Amino acid sequence: MKDDLAAVKRQVEAGAEIRWRNPRGLTAAEFAVKLGHIEIANFLLTEEKARASAPSRAVADKGAPKAAKKSEPARAQRRDEGEARVAPAPGTA
């Protein structure tokens, strides 16, 4: 495999998700280190740091971050609480 920093830069500029993890749990930077592509790894780590310190697109575009997705246990708890508040239909209790 060729150590092609220019190709990696083009992909990042095109919007590649650099913090995504592969099936073994490695980010692009970690995988580059594993393959010995230190220059690419340094670039990716610098880019990750820059993206982490920059305001998110949601904040820049809409003025507020998007709400986090609720976890399954929280949804189940709300569903169960909702069922407890509903009065049984006449003749079924």
URCOR-V919847 format. One line per field, one symbol per residue. ss: DSSP state (@ for helix, = for strand, . for the rest). phi: phi as a letter, one per 30 degrees, with the letter a starting at -180 (. if undefined). burial: I if it has 24 or more other C-alpha atoms within 12 Angstrom, else O. Layout:
ss: ???
phi: ???
burial: ???
//
This chain:
ss: ....@@@@@@@@@..............@@@@@@@...@@@@@@@@@@@@@@@@...@@@@@@.........@@@@@@@@@@@@@@........
phi: .ddcddddddddddjeddcdcdecicdedddddedicddddddddddedddddddddddddcjadddddddedddddddddddddddddeicc
burial: OOOOOOOIOOOOOOOOOIOOOOOOOOOIIIIIOOOOOOOIIOIIIOIOOOOOOOOOOOOOOOOOOOOOOOOOOOOOOOOOOOOOOOOOOOOOO
//
